[in-house]
Amino acid sequence: MTDTPKPIGYWFKHIDKTLEENFAALLATEGLVRRHWQILHTLSGGPLDPAGLDVALAPFLNAQDPTAAPYLGALAGRGWIVLDDAGSHALTPEGIDVHAELFRRIQIQRRAVTEGLSDDDYRTLLDLLRRVSANVDAFALTLR
């Protein structure tokens, strides 16, 4: 009996699920969730007021999670972010260190995911995924 190749949807779901689980496990070692990481990483680029932070995180926010505000207290409580006199959130020196260590660990995880792919393979993979995504988007329009 020959193995039937798994369809593309299987691989997309498997990869997405496993990436999410691995990332959640990495963040859980610090008692964090993805939104905490997104805030830390965004603020590593410089201070932002609450509205600016929400704009920066807009691609990740949704109806159930429309703002970063509920996550700020936990990070402030750990001494990783502060609210400055101008009303902007900024990383503290400890927050900078925590971000750097998490980023280092995330980079290790990212490299493990692409192990065995050359730079050309990786660029080709991203191009193929971009094209499949565009095709899916275009087809979705025909269903409306």
N, C-alpha and C positions, 0 to 999 in steps of 0.2 A: 504494500500500500504506500503510495507516495504522499508526502506532506503537501497539503494545499497551502500555498503562500497566504499569509495573513493579509487582509486588505489594508489600505492606507489608513483608514479610520482607526483600526486596531492599534497601529503603531503610534498614531498621534495621541490617542487616549492613554496608551501605556506610558509613553515618554512623558506626557504632561503629568499624569498621576505620580509617577516615580520621581520626577524632578521636584514636584510640589512637596511630596513626602520627605525627600532628602533635605530640601531647603528648610522645611518646617522643623525637622529633627535637629539640624544645625543651629537654628535660631533658638529652639527650645532649651539648648544647653545653657543659654543665658536668660531663660524665662521670657523670651520675646516671641512675637508673631511677625509676620511679613510687614504689616503696616509700621511697626516699630522700626524695622530695618529701613523701610522706604523713607521714613522721617529722618533717621540718622544719616542715611546716605545723601538725601537731598540737602540737609543742613551742612553736610561736609563741604558743600560748595559755597557756603556763606549764610548769614542770617536771613530769615524771611519772617514777615508778619503772618498772622494766621491766614489771611486771605491769599497771600502769595504762596504759602505752603500748600493750600488747597488747589491753587492753580497748577503748581508744579506736580502735584500728585493726581491731578484730574484723570489721567488715563487709567488709574488704578481704583478710583473711587466709583461707587455705584449707589443705587437707591437704598440698599441696606447699610451702607457705610459711606455717607455723602461728604464726610469731612474728617480731617486728621485729628480734630480737637479731642475726641475721647482718649486718644493714645498719648497725648502730650504729658498728662499728669504722671503717668508711670515713668516716663523718661526723666522728667524733672525731679520726681521723687528719688530717683537713683543718682541724681546729681550729674546727669549726662547732658541736659539742656537747661538753659535759663531763658527767662524773658527779660530782655534789656529795657532800658528806659524809653526807647523809641517804640516799644511794643513788638519787637521782633524776637523770634526764637533763635537761639544760637547754641552750638555745641560748646560745652565746657572743656577744659583740658582733659578731664577724665572721659568725656564723651568722644573727644577726638581719638583718644587711645582705644576705647572700646570699638569705635567705628573701624579704625585701622586693623585691629585684630580680627574682627568679624570679616572685613573685606579680604584679608589675607586667607582666611579659611574658606570663604566663598570662592575665591580664585582657584584654590586647590580643588574644590568640588567641580568648578567649571572645566578645569583642565582634565580632570578624570572623565568627565562626560564626553570630551572630544578626543580622548586617547586613541591613537592609531589613525587619526585623520591628519593629512598634510594641510598646510595653509590653503592650497588650491582645493583640496577636498572640502574644507570648511566653507570657503567662499562659494563653491559650487552648491553645497548643501543649502546654504542661506539663500542663494539665488533660486534654487528649485522650490524651497519653501515659500519664498516671496511670490513666485509665479503661481503655485498652487493656491495660496491665499487669495491672490487677485482673481483666479478662476472661480473659487468658491464665492467670493463677494459678487462677482459678475453674475454667476448663476443664481444666487439668492435674489438678485434684482428681477430675474425673469419669473420668479414665483410670486411676486407681489402684484 
